[in-house]
Amino acid sequence: MADAENELTVLPPEESVRRRTRVYFGVDRGSPELPTRILEAVARQAFHPWPDGPAAHVPRVVVEISADLVFSVTDDQPDTLPPGHETPVIHRYGTLAHPARRWMYIQSSGLCTHVDLEVWRDGRGFRQTLHGHHAIAPPEWFAAPAGAGTRATFFLDETYVGRTALTTDPALLDLHHPDCAERPDDVVVRDLRGPGA
């Protein structure tokens, strides 16, 4: 008979993130910093090129905070819609999120009520909604703007992250990486909540 004390418990991906927020975001669940640390983690991954990406390209990234626990990150990297493809590449859990290039996006989704994800290239776009790590439906087509990019909008779940509002205070919001000194700072942060937010 197996010893119950020595049995391993395999947690669903979302539950692992919820129980071990410090591993992913540097602070414990219940910390008032958690919402902002999630934003930082997603924006850093958008800004810093992945190892197999174009070395000379510095992604253009826009972060928009539209509510106290809602933010979006937009960049010019449509990594799941390669040139010449009519449809996007679908990854684990049926999502548009690349498991390596958008790893922090996927982990952060475990602390959200949902995430709206869009990818587009040359007028062709696809969008879907994630619940936890999983897509709730296949991507839907939409008429996209010119150019190319990826946008993810995160609706943080106060059940897991608390009620402390996201901040744009430079003393508290750090979107930089040690390599930033070697590249131009091309992250735009917009607070759309209005004066006094």
NORURPE-V432488 format. One record per residue. N is the residue number from 1. PHI is phi in whole degrees, 0 to 359 (999 if undefined). D_CENTER is the distance of its C-alpha to the mean C-alpha in whole Angstrom. Layout:
n:N phi:PHI d_center:D_CENTER
n:N phi:PHI d_center:D_CENTER
//
This chain:
n:1 phi:999 d_center:44
n:2 phi:289 d_center:40
n:3 phi:281 d_center:40
n:4 phi:300 d_center:37
n:5 phi:290 d_center:36
n:6 phi:261 d_center:35
n:7 phi:283 d_center:33
n:8 phi:273 d_center:29
n:9 phi:254 d_center:27
n:10 phi:266 d_center:24
n:11 phi:271 d_center:21
n:12 phi:301 d_center:19
n:13 phi:307 d_center:15
n:14 phi:298 d_center:14
n:15 phi:292 d_center:17
n:16 phi:298 d_center:17
n:17 phi:295 d_center:14
n:18 phi:295 d_center:15
n:19 phi:276 d_center:19
n:20 phi:232 d_center:17
n:21 phi:298 d_center:15
n:22 phi:297 d_center:17
n:23 phi:299 d_center:16
n:24 phi:265 d_center:12
n:25 phi:233 d_center:12
n:26 phi:84 d_center:16
n:27 phi:222 d_center:17
n:28 phi:278 d_center:19
n:29 phi:301 d_center:18
n:30 phi:99 d_center:20
n:31 phi:290 d_center:20
n:32 phi:295 d_center:19
n:33 phi:278 d_center:17
n:34 phi:303 d_center:14
n:35 phi:304 d_center:12
n:36 phi:290 d_center:12
n:37 phi:294 d_center:12
n:38 phi:295 d_center:8
n:39 phi:303 d_center:8
n:40 phi:303 d_center:9
n:41 phi:298 d_center:8
n:42 phi:292 d_center:4
n:43 phi:295 d_center:7
n:44 phi:299 d_center:9
n:45 phi:293 d_center:8
n:46 phi:296 d_center:8
n:47 phi:279 d_center:11
n:48 phi:266 d_center:13
n:49 phi:302 d_center:14
n:50 phi:282 d_center:14
n:51 phi:302 d_center:18
n:52 phi:262 d_center:19
n:53 phi:274 d_center:18
n:54 phi:292 d_center:20
n:55 phi:299 d_center:22
n:56 phi:276 d_center:23
n:57 phi:268 d_center:20
n:58 phi:255 d_center:18
n:59 phi:302 d_center:15
n:60 phi:266 d_center:15
n:61 phi:234 d_center:12
n:62 phi:236 d_center:12
n:63 phi:253 d_center:11
n:64 phi:235 d_center:12
n:65 phi:255 d_center:13
n:66 phi:257 d_center:15
n:67 phi:204 d_center:16
n:68 phi:302 d_center:16
n:69 phi:234 d_center:14
n:70 phi:228 d_center:12
n:71 phi:215 d_center:10
n:72 phi:232 d_center:8
n:73 phi:232 d_center:7
n:74 phi:241 d_center:10
n:75 phi:222 d_center:11
n:76 phi:257 d_center:14
n:77 phi:242 d_center:13
n:78 phi:274 d_center:14
n:79 phi:293 d_center:14
n:80 phi:261 d_center:14
n:81 phi:229 d_center:17
n:82 phi:296 d_center:20
n:83 phi:304 d_center:23
n:84 phi:86 d_center:25
n:85 phi:273 d_center:23
n:86 phi:278 d_center:24
n:87 phi:232 d_center:22
n:88 phi:284 d_center:18
n:89 phi:278 d_center:18
n:90 phi:263 d_center:17
n:91 phi:248 d_center:15
n:92 phi:307 d_center:15
n:93 phi:64 d_center:16
n:94 phi:74 d_center:16
n:95 phi:257 d_center:13
n:96 phi:280 d_center:12
n:97 phi:278 d_center:9
n:98 phi:295 d_center:11
n:99 phi:296 d_center:11
n:100 phi:258 d_center:12
n:101 phi:288 d_center:10
n:102 phi:237 d_center:7
n:103 phi:301 d_center:8
n:104 phi:290 d_center:6
n:105 phi:298 d_center:3
n:106 phi:294 d_center:6
n:107 phi:297 d_center:8
n:108 phi:296 d_center:6
n:109 phi:298 d_center:7
n:110 phi:292 d_center:11
n:111 phi:249 d_center:11
n:112 phi:239 d_center:10
n:113 phi:291 d_center:13
n:114 phi:192 d_center:11
n:115 phi:227 d_center:8
n:116 phi:263 d_center:10
n:117 phi:240 d_center:9
n:118 phi:228 d_center:12
n:119 phi:221 d_center:13
n:120 phi:210 d_center:16
n:121 phi:203 d_center:19
n:122 phi:51 d_center:23
n:123 phi:87 d_center:23
n:124 phi:254 d_center:21
n:125 phi:227 d_center:18
n:126 phi:223 d_center:17
n:127 phi:224 d_center:14
n:128 phi:201 d_center:14
n:129 phi:246 d_center:13
n:130 phi:256 d_center:11
n:131 phi:240 d_center:13
n:132 phi:65 d_center:12
n:133 phi:273 d_center:11
n:134 phi:250 d_center:14
n:135 phi:283 d_center:14
n:136 phi:274 d_center:17
n:137 phi:198 d_center:19
n:138 phi:298 d_center:19
n:139 phi:299 d_center:17
n:140 phi:252 d_center:19
n:141 phi:284 d_center:21
n:142 phi:214 d_center:21
n:143 phi:286 d_center:23
n:144 phi:264 d_center:20
n:145 phi:289 d_center:21
n:146 phi:296 d_center:23
n:147 phi:87 d_center:21
n:148 phi:210 d_center:17
n:149 phi:173 d_center:14
n:150 phi:225 d_center:10
n:151 phi:229 d_center:9
n:152 phi:233 d_center:6
n:153 phi:247 d_center:8
n:154 phi:254 d_center:7
n:155 phi:254 d_center:11
n:156 phi:295 d_center:11
n:157 phi:265 d_center:14
n:158 phi:297 d_center:17
n:159 phi:301 d_center:19
n:160 phi:255 d_center:16
n:161 phi:253 d_center:15
n:162 phi:84 d_center:18
n:163 phi:252 d_center:19
n:164 phi:293 d_center:19
n:165 phi:289 d_center:17
n:166 phi:300 d_center:15
n:167 phi:240 d_center:17
n:168 phi:244 d_center:17
n:169 phi:297 d_center:20
n:170 phi:303 d_center:20
n:171 phi:288 d_center:22
n:172 phi:247 d_center:19
n:173 phi:252 d_center:16
n:174 phi:241 d_center:16
n:175 phi:262 d_center:13
n:176 phi:264 d_center:16
n:177 phi:229 d_center:16
n:178 phi:308 d_center:20
n:179 phi:280 d_center:20
n:180 phi:301 d_center:19
n:181 phi:297 d_center:23
n:182 phi:266 d_center:24
n:183 phi:223 d_center:22
n:184 phi:295 d_center:22
n:185 phi:276 d_center:19
n:186 phi:239 d_center:17
n:187 phi:251 d_center:15
n:188 phi:253 d_center:16
n:189 phi:244 d_center:15
n:190 phi:241 d_center:16
n:191 phi:260 d_center:17
n:192 phi:265 d_center:19
n:193 phi:279 d_center:20
n:194 phi:93 d_center:23
n:195 phi:301 d_center:26
n:196 phi:83 d_center:26
n:197 phi:291 d_center:22
//
